[in-house]
């Protein structure tokens, strides 16, 4: 893979030599571009020797042998653009689309994945202006690595130290062969995690959903170029790069968030495990044992997936079903009842793929055609396989007129791994 390494003018620039070594050891071709201040911290000759290529610096209008301007040629050469270290100034220029040197002009001309490793003093990193630029880059799908907490150049300890070279190289490796921009220009809405329905200020009704599958789907959709919104129930998971996150707690909050965003979506993936019921009258104060066992009266929550038939009639709509028995029959019934295009079903009675697991095994029931069995695999890999199916439906023109399902057959028995 071809990596264009942009080096900003901060003390962490001295680590660029080690990062080049890591990338070359992983088999990548590396080319470096330095800002005008970066040359004060690392010499172009050092990086030229390590990469075996000339180092690009301030000039950006020089024509190349191909007839293209140098920054255009560099942007077309690279598979991945990595900026490390990215100073506060460089983050701002990338976020604002400023192009006043070779590196930023190349970044503006570059259409592939961008990996950025910020580095600065913690007091700078914490400023609202810097965080605004970071949020802008994340929304655009930029993969940020770090910063991390540790010793700073000032002698203090705090957040702002550049991530280690191995971590940055690992983030770059995520884009190995990443030519898949199949969802570029598409809007994707994903829900993930459980909902918590309050019984009193300290208790709730909920479920064991970890949110890992929904987060993996959101991350994969963003990697494929989509504008992704993730509506997350109460889970402790980091927001995937390039994903806009909306946190909710209850089913009613998730319903409102979906109602606001689903009409604009091309693909809606309802991976959240939304509680079916909520207490009709939650207690305002903690229920004390001395009062005895209370009578808990429940009422149904809204069926968000079914509501999507009206909220997002043109979108490809995907539901999930966590089953403990008769998976196929229950999944097909839910598919028809909810009006979805796909129903992804898994058996949560199995410990190896139950809630909280890092792996899953599912059967995908489409509204048209035969079910697709996806054997046990990591949720990241499974997310890619699922999005292959959903993206194909989008490419085919999205929703089609209702057609009969394929006949009910015992696919679980004939497809399950031995």
C-alpha positions in Angstrom: 0.0 0.0 0.0 1.2 3.5 -0.8 1.3 5.8 2.3 1.9 9.5 2.0 3.2 10.6 5.4 2.6 14.3 6.2 4.7 15.6 9.0 3.7 18.7 11.0 5.9 21.1 12.8 5.8 19.9 16.4 8.4 18.3 18.7 6.8 14.9 18.0 8.0 15.2 14.4 11.2 13.4 15.5 9.0 10.3 15.7 8.4 10.4 11.9 11.5 8.4 11.3 10.3 5.6 13.6 6.9 5.6 11.9 8.5 5.3 8.5 10.4 2.3 9.8 7.2 0.7 11.0 5.4 1.3 7.8 8.3 0.0 5.7 8.6 -3.1 7.8 4.9 -3.8 7.2 5.6 -3.7 3.4 4.2 -0.3 2.6 5.7 2.2 0.2 6.2 5.5 2.0 6.6 9.0 0.7 7.0 12.0 3.0 5.7 15.6 2.9 6.9 18.2 5.4 5.4 21.5 6.4 7.8 24.5 6.5 8.1 24.2 10.3 8.6 20.5 10.4 12.1 20.8 8.9 13.1 22.4 12.2 12.5 19.1 14.0 13.4 16.4 11.4 15.6 16.7 8.4 14.3 15.9 4.9 17.5 13.9 4.2 16.7 11.6 7.1 13.3 10.7 5.7 14.6 10.6 2.2 17.2 7.9 3.2 14.6 5.9 5.2 11.9 6.0 2.4 14.2 5.9 -0.6 12.1 8.8 -2.1 12.5 12.5 -2.4 10.7 14.4 0.3 8.1 17.0 -0.7 8.3 20.3 1.2 6.8 23.8 0.8 6.5 24.2 -3.0 3.3 22.7 -4.5 2.9 24.1 -8.0 5.9 22.3 -9.6 4.8 20.3 -12.6 5.8 16.7 -12.8 6.8 14.5 -15.7 3.2 13.3 -16.0 2.0 16.9 -16.7 0.2 17.0 -13.4 1.0 19.5 -10.7 3.0 17.9 -7.9 0.3 17.9 -5.3 -2.2 16.4 -7.7 0.3 13.7 -8.7 1.0 12.9 -5.0 -2.7 12.8 -4.2 -3.2 10.2 -6.9 -0.2 8.2 -6.0 -1.2 7.6 -2.3 -3.6 5.0 -1.1 -3.6 6.5 2.4 -2.7 9.9 3.6 -1.4 10.0 7.2 -0.6 13.3 9.0 1.6 12.7 12.1 2.1 14.8 14.1 -0.9 17.0 13.4 -0.4 20.2 15.3 -3.3 22.4 16.4 -2.6 24.6 13.4 -2.5 21.7 11.0 -5.7 20.3 12.3 -7.4 23.7 11.8 -6.1 23.9 8.2 -7.3 20.4 7.4 -10.7 21.0 8.9 -11.2 24.3 7.1 -9.9 23.1 3.8 -7.0 25.6 3.7 -4.3 24.9 1.2 -1.2 27.0 1.6 1.6 24.5 1.2 2.3 21.1 -0.4 0.9 19.0 2.4 -2.5 20.8 2.8 -2.9 21.3 -0.9 -2.3 17.5 -1.5 -4.8 16.8 1.4 -7.4 18.8 -0.3 -6.9 17.0 -3.6 -6.8 13.6 -2.0 -9.9 11.4 -2.1 -8.8 8.3 -0.1 -8.7 7.5 3.6 -7.0 10.1 5.9 -5.4 9.1 9.2 -4.5 11.9 11.6 -2.4 11.7 14.8 -2.8 14.9 16.8 0.0 16.1 19.1 0.1 19.2 21.2 0.1 20.5 24.8 -2.9 19.3 26.8 -4.1 22.9 27.4 -4.3 23.4 23.6 -5.9 20.0 23.0 -8.7 20.8 25.4 -9.7 24.2 23.8 -13.1 24.3 22.3 -11.8 25.5 18.9 -9.5 22.5 18.6 -12.2 20.1 19.6 -14.5 21.7 17.0 -12.0 21.0 14.3 -11.5 17.5 15.5 -15.3 16.9 15.4 -15.4 18.3 11.9 -12.7 15.9 10.7 -14.4 12.9 12.4 -17.7 13.7 10.7 -15.9 13.6 7.4 -14.7 10.1 8.1 -11.1 11.0 9.1 -9.5 8.3 11.3 -8.0 10.0 14.4 -5.4 8.1 16.4 -4.7 9.6 19.8 -3.6 11.7 21.3 -2.7 9.8 24.5 -1.8 10.9 28.0 1.8 10.9 29.0 5.0 13.0 29.4 4.9 16.2 27.3 7.7 18.3 25.9 7.1 20.8 28.6 8.0 18.3 31.2 4.4 18.0 32.4 2.2 15.0 32.1 -1.2 15.2 30.3 -3.3 14.5 27.3 -1.7 15.5 24.0 1.2 13.2 23.4 1.2 11.6 19.9 0.2 8.0 19.8 3.0 5.5 19.4 4.2 4.6 15.9 2.8 1.0 16.1 -0.7 2.3 16.9 -0.6 4.7 14.0 0.7 2.0 11.7 -2.1 -0.3 12.8 -4.7 2.3 12.0 -3.2 2.7 8.5 -3.3 -1.1 8.1 -7.1 -1.0 8.5 -7.3 0.5 5.1 -5.3 -2.2 3.3 -6.9 -2.6 0.0 -9.5 0.1 1.0 -10.8 1.0 -2.4 -14.4 0.3 -1.3 -16.3 3.5 -1.5 -19.5 1.7 -2.3 -21.5 3.9 0.1 -20.1 7.3 -0.9 -22.9 9.8 -1.2 -25.2 7.6 0.8 -26.8 8.4 4.2 -26.9 5.5 6.7 -28.7 5.4 10.1 -27.7 2.8 12.6 -29.2 2.1 16.1 -27.2 0.1 18.6 -27.3 -1.1 22.2 -30.1 -1.6 24.7 -32.7 0.8 26.1 -33.2 1.3 29.8 -36.8 1.9 30.9 -36.9 3.5 34.4 -38.6 1.8 37.3 -37.5 4.4 39.8 -34.4 6.7 39.9 -32.0 3.8 40.5 -33.6 0.8 38.7 -34.6 0.1 35.1 -35.9 -2.6 32.8 -33.3 -3.4 30.1 -31.4 -6.2 28.3 -27.9 -7.5 27.9 -27.2 -5.9 24.5 -23.6 -4.6 24.3 -24.0 -2.5 21.2 -20.9 -4.0 19.6 -22.7 -5.2 16.4 -24.3 -1.9 15.8 -21.1 0.0 16.4 -19.2 -2.4 14.0 -21.9 -1.7 11.3 -21.6 2.0 11.8 -17.8 1.9 11.6 -17.9 -0.2 8.4 -20.5 2.0 6.7 -18.3 5.1 7.5 -15.2 3.3 6.0 -17.2 2.8 2.8 -17.8 6.5 2.5 -21.3 6.9 3.9 -22.5 9.8 6.1 -23.4 7.8 9.2 -25.5 8.6 12.2 -25.3 6.2 15.1 -28.2 6.3 17.7 -26.7 4.6 20.7 -28.4 3.3 23.8 -26.5 3.4 27.1 -23.3 1.6 26.3 -19.6 2.3 27.1 -18.1 2.1 23.6 -16.0 4.7 21.8 -17.6 6.5 18.8 -16.3 5.0 15.5 -14.3 7.3 13.3 -16.3 9.4 10.9 -19.6 8.7 12.7 -22.0 11.2 14.2 -23.3 9.8 17.5 -26.6 10.5 19.2 -26.9 9.1 22.8 -30.3 8.0 24.1 -31.5 6.0 27.1 -35.1 5.0 26.7 -37.1 3.6 23.8 -39.1 6.8 23.5 -35.9 8.8 23.1 -34.7 6.4 20.5 -38.0 6.6 18.7 -37.8 10.5 18.6 -34.2 10.4 17.4 -35.1 7.9 14.6 -38.1 10.0 13.6 -35.9 13.0 13.1 -33.2 11.3 11.1 -34.7 8.3 9.2 -36.5 10.3 6.5 -33.2 11.4 5.1 -31.5 8.0 5.2 -30.9 5.6 2.3 -30.2 2.7 4.6 -31.6 2.2 8.1 -30.1 -0.6 10.2 -32.0 -1.2 13.5 -29.4 -3.2 15.4 -30.5 -1.9 18.8 -32.3 -4.2 21.2 -35.2 -1.9 22.1 -37.2 -2.8 25.2 -40.7 -4.0 24.2 -42.3 -2.7 27.4 -41.8 0.1 29.9 -43.3 0.8 33.4 -46.5 2.7 33.0 -45.8 4.9 36.1 -42.1 5.0 37.1 -41.6 5.9 40.8 -40.2 9.4 41.4 -38.3 8.1 44.5 -36.4 4.9 45.1 -38.6 2.0 46.0 -37.8 0.8 49.5 -38.0 -2.8 50.5 -39.9 -1.8 53.6 -42.9 -0.9 51.4 -43.1 -4.5 50.1 -43.0 -5.8 46.6 -44.6 -3.2 44.3 -47.0 -4.0 41.5 -45.2 -3.2 38.3 -47.7 -2.3 35.5 -46.2 -2.3 32.0 -47.2 -0.7 28.7 -45.8 -1.3 25.2 -43.1 0.8 23.7 -43.5 2.0 20.1 -42.4 -0.4 17.3 -39.7 1.7 15.8 -38.9 -0.7 13.0 -42.5 -1.0 11.9 -42.8 2.8 12.0 -40.1 3.1 9.4 -42.5 2.0 6.7 -44.0 5.5 6.9 -40.9 7.4 8.2 -38.5 6.1 5.5 -40.5 4.4 2.8 -37.8 4.7 0.2 -34.9 3.5 2.4 -33.6 0.0 2.6 -34.7 -1.1 6.1 -32.9 -3.7 8.2 -34.1 -5.3 11.4 -32.5 -7.6 13.9 -34.0 -10.5 15.9 -32.4 -12.1 18.9 -34.1 -15.5 19.3 -33.7 -18.4 21.7 -35.9 -20.9 19.8 -37.4 -21.6 16.4 -35.2 -18.9 14.8 -36.3 -19.2 11.2 -40.1 -19.2 11.8 -39.8 -16.3 14.3 -37.5 -14.3 12.0 -39.7 -14.7 9.0 -42.8 -13.6 10.9 -41.0 -10.5 12.2 -39.7 -9.7 8.7 -43.3 -9.5 7.3 -44.8 -7.9 10.4 -42.3 -5.1 10.4 -42.2 -4.4 6.7 -38.4 -4.6 6.5 -36.2 -5.5 3.6 -33.8 -7.7 5.6 -34.1 -9.4 9.0 -30.9 -10.5 10.6 -31.5 -13.3 13.2 -29.2 -14.9 15.7 -29.5 -17.4 18.5 -28.7 -15.7 21.8 -29.1 -18.9 23.7 -25.6 -19.9 22.5 -22.9 -18.6 24.8 -20.3 -18.2 22.0 -22.5 -15.7 20.2 -24.7 -14.3 23.0 -25.1 -10.7 24.0 -21.7 -9.1 24.8 -19.7 -11.6 22.6 -17.1 -10.3 20.2 -18.3 -12.8 17.6 -21.6 -13.6 16.1 -23.3 -16.0 13.7 -26.5 -14.9 11.8 -28.9 -15.9 9.2 -30.1 -13.0 7.0 -33.7 -13.3 5.8 -34.4 -11.0 2.8 -37.9 -10.0 1.7 -37.1 -11.5 -1.7 -34.9 -14.5 -2.3 -33.2 -17.2 -0.3 -31.9 -16.7 3.3 -28.1 -16.1 3.6 -26.2 -17.9 6.4 -23.1 -16.2 7.8 -21.1 -18.5 10.0 -19.5 -17.4 13.3 -16.9 -14.7 12.9 -15.8 -11.4 14.5 -18.4 -8.7 14.5 -16.1 -6.4 12.5 -15.9 -9.0 9.7 -19.5 -9.8 10.0 -20.4 -6.1 9.6 -18.5 -6.1 6.3 -20.4 -9.2 5.1 -23.8 -7.7 6.1 -23.1 -4.4 4.4 -22.1 -6.2 1.2 -25.8 -7.5 1.1 -27.3 -4.2 2.0 -25.2 -2.2 -0.4 -26.1 -4.6 -3.2 -29.8 -3.8 -2.5 -29.1 -0.1 -2.6 -27.2 -0.5 -5.9 -30.1 -2.4 -7.3 -32.4 0.5 -6.7 -33.4 0.0 -3.1 -36.9 -1.2 -2.4 -38.9 -3.2 -4.9 -42.6 -4.2 -4.9 -43.5 -6.7 -2.3 -42.9 -10.3 -3.5 -43.5 -13.6 -1.8 -40.8 -15.0 0.5 -39.0 -18.2 -0.5 -40.7 -21.3 0.9 -40.0 -22.1 4.6 -37.2 -24.7 4.8 -35.1 -26.0 7.7 -32.1 -24.0 6.7 -30.7 -23.9 10.3 -30.1 -27.7 10.1 -28.6 -27.7 6.6 -26.5 -24.6 6.9 -25.2 -24.6 10.5 -21.5 -25.4 10.7 -20.7 -29.0 11.9 
